[in-house]
Amino acid sequence: MLYDKIENRLKELILNIANIYDFKIIEMEVMPDHVHLFISCKPTISPTDIVRILKSITTRRLFEEFPKLRKFYSKCGVLWSKGYFVCSIGNASPETLKRYIQEQKSKP
């Protein structure tokens, strides 16, 4: 369900939230059923907090602004699953990770 107007609004919301909570979105791609984010933040902000903040605010706002989205997810009551994947970039270069995220929509 994350396409067209919903996709665009989700990207706006994520960028606004990052600005408010003082972390930086380096790269982002919204897929129909999940999101890829490359984020830079202060070491005082935990990845768990970032995910919690993003999921809670985007769910509330998207459900308010897109009633069809709320209706679609009414059986389970949530937009996002409980799980998420977080890792540091380790030995990969930032450019490699950015390219990986940018190429996600072009993959079959």
Buried (B, 14 or more C-beta within 10 A) or exposed (E): BBEEEBBEBBBEBBEEBBEEBEBEBBBBBBEEEEBBBBBEBEEEBEBEEBBEBBBEBBBEBBBEEBEEBBEEBEEEEEBBEEEBEEEEEEEEEEEEBEEBBBEEEEEE
